[in-house]
């Protein structure tokens, strides 16, 4: 099995650092979130941002697109949004005397689906094929989406009136779920200073292109994972299926997601191999939305993050 070279890992780390620095001009004090966003991008995964309005979710998505020079589309999800409003539709062009396809906003490299839980399940499901297969099928014809392709979906966990909770099949399509959180007092003062005269987003320029992103995506598959670390990762995931507070544990798709994100995190930290610390750091954002707790556990106030942290504390960490 080919192994990524140390020189190439150093180059990838420098490239990622430039992207993080660019995004940080518009997003203050969210370095860990930005790193996880880049991990998801380099794993060809999708991101669910869950937090209250005004915490910078849209700004983060726009800053990423501007820093990568990728095409960007924003879709505001509402109860009356139709699947064709997302994917596009075929219409009859009277001048040409034939049907033509008009692309929907899903045909972009970075797509922000704002307040995804406000759309009906039918419209939500229009994203499933795009997120998994990177294609859209309309009128029996399958069209490929541009690459790299990243969906960043946002939802407000507080305001539940008029919303349609994402089903398990849809949640499982997201590589990671992230919470932005409020900034500290110092960070909020810095935000006021930076945005006093204009938005830093307007000054962002691409620091790498989509071709380079796709090259790195392919190279990350060659980051080394030893047998003991692979076994540790599987033990952590399988423990979610056997925990007494969990009704439905993480699927094999969750194992694969944790494996690939660990490879990406290792490379972004300048390593050619995955460490158990990579698995521990990514377990919560990768697995927390894949667990369905029992009704009794929810009544006791238990959260998926509590279960994952308990599993990590109980699972012996391999030492090489």
Secondary structure in CASP SS format (residue, H / E / C, confidence):
PFRMAT SS
TARGET T0000
AUTHOR 0000-0000-0000
METHOD secondary structure of the structure
MODEL  1
X C 1.00
X C 1.00
X C 1.00
X C 1.00
X C 1.00
X H 1.00
X H 1.00
X H 1.00
X H 1.00
X H 1.00
X H 1.00
X H 1.00
X H 1.00
X H 1.00
X H 1.00
X H 1.00
X H 1.00
X H 1.00
X H 1.00
X H 1.00
X H 1.00
X H 1.00
X H 1.00
X H 1.00
X C 1.00
X C 1.00
X C 1.00
X C 1.00
X C 1.00
X C 1.00
X H 1.00
X H 1.00
X H 1.00
X H 1.00
X H 1.00
X H 1.00
X H 1.00
X H 1.00
X H 1.00
X H 1.00
X H 1.00
X H 1.00
X C 1.00
X C 1.00
X C 1.00
X C 1.00
X E 1.00
X E 1.00
X E 1.00
X E 1.00
X C 1.00
X C 1.00
X C 1.00
X C 1.00
X C 1.00
X C 1.00
X H 1.00
X H 1.00
X H 1.00
X H 1.00
X H 1.00
X H 1.00
X H 1.00
X H 1.00
X H 1.00
X H 1.00
X H 1.00
X H 1.00
X C 1.00
X C 1.00
X C 1.00
X E 1.00
X E 1.00
X E 1.00
X E 1.00
X E 1.00
X C 1.00
X C 1.00
X C 1.00
X C 1.00
X C 1.00
X C 1.00
X H 1.00
X H 1.00
X H 1.00
X H 1.00
X H 1.00
X E 1.00
X E 1.00
X E 1.00
X E 1.00
X E 1.00
X E 1.00
X C 1.00
X C 1.00
X C 1.00
X C 1.00
X E 1.00
X E 1.00
X E 1.00
X E 1.00
X E 1.00
X E 1.00
X C 1.00
X C 1.00
X C 1.00
X C 1.00
X C 1.00
X C 1.00
X E 1.00
X E 1.00
X E 1.00
X E 1.00
X E 1.00
X C 1.00
X H 1.00
X H 1.00
X H 1.00
X C 1.00
X C 1.00
X H 1.00
X H 1.00
X H 1.00
X H 1.00
X H 1.00
X H 1.00
X H 1.00
X H 1.00
X H 1.00
X H 1.00
X H 1.00
X H 1.00
X H 1.00
X C 1.00
X E 1.00
X E 1.00
X E 1.00
X E 1.00
X C 1.00
X C 1.00
X E 1.00
X E 1.00
X E 1.00
X E 1.00
X C 1.00
X C 1.00
X C 1.00
X C 1.00
X C 1.00
X E 1.00
X E 1.00
X E 1.00
X E 1.00
X E 1.00
X E 1.00
X C 1.00
X C 1.00
X C 1.00
X C 1.00
X C 1.00
X C 1.00
X C 1.00
X C 1.00
X C 1.00
X C 1.00
X C 1.00
X C 1.00
X H 1.00
X H 1.00
X H 1.00
X H 1.00
X C 1.00
X C 1.00
X C 1.00
X C 1.00
X E 1.00
X E 1.00
X E 1.00
X C 1.00
X C 1.00
X C 1.00
X C 1.00
X C 1.00
X C 1.00
X H 1.00
X H 1.00
X H 1.00
X H 1.00
X H 1.00
X H 1.00
X H 1.00
X H 1.00
X H 1.00
X H 1.00
X C 1.00
X C 1.00
X C 1.00
X C 1.00
X C 1.00
X H 1.00
X H 1.00
X H 1.00
X H 1.00
X C 1.00
X C 1.00
X C 1.00
X C 1.00
X C 1.00
X C 1.00
X H 1.00
X H 1.00
X H 1.00
X H 1.00
X H 1.00
X H 1.00
X H 1.00
X H 1.00
X H 1.00
X H 1.00
X H 1.00
X H 1.00
X H 1.00
X C 1.00
X E 1.00
X C 1.00
X C 1.00
X H 1.00
X H 1.00
X H 1.00
X H 1.00
X H 1.00
X H 1.00
X H 1.00
X H 1.00
X H 1.00
X H 1.00
X H 1.00
X H 1.00
X H 1.00
X H 1.00
X H 1.00
X H 1.00
X C 1.00
X C 1.00
X C 1.00
X E 1.00
X E 1.00
X E 1.00
X C 1.00
X C 1.00
X C 1.00
X H 1.00
X H 1.00
X H 1.00
X H 1.00
X H 1.00
X H 1.00
X H 1.00
X H 1.00
X H 1.00
X H 1.00
X H 1.00
X H 1.00
X H 1.00
X H 1.00
X H 1.00
X H 1.00
X H 1.00
X C 1.00
X C 1.00
X C 1.00
X C 1.00
X E 1.00
X C 1.00
X C 1.00
X H 1.00
X H 1.00
X H 1.00
X H 1.00
X H 1.00
X H 1.00
X H 1.00
X H 1.00
X H 1.00
X H 1.00
X H 1.00
X H 1.00
X H 1.00
X H 1.00
X H 1.00
X C 1.00
X E 1.00
X E 1.00
X C 1.00
X H 1.00
X H 1.00
X H 1.00
X H 1.00
X H 1.00
X C 1.00
X C 1.00
X C 1.00
X C 1.00
X H 1.00
X H 1.00
X H 1.00
X H 1.00
X H 1.00
X H 1.00
X H 1.00
X H 1.00
X H 1.00
X H 1.00
X H 1.00
X C 1.00
X C 1.00
X C 1.00
X C 1.00
X C 1.00
X C 1.00
END
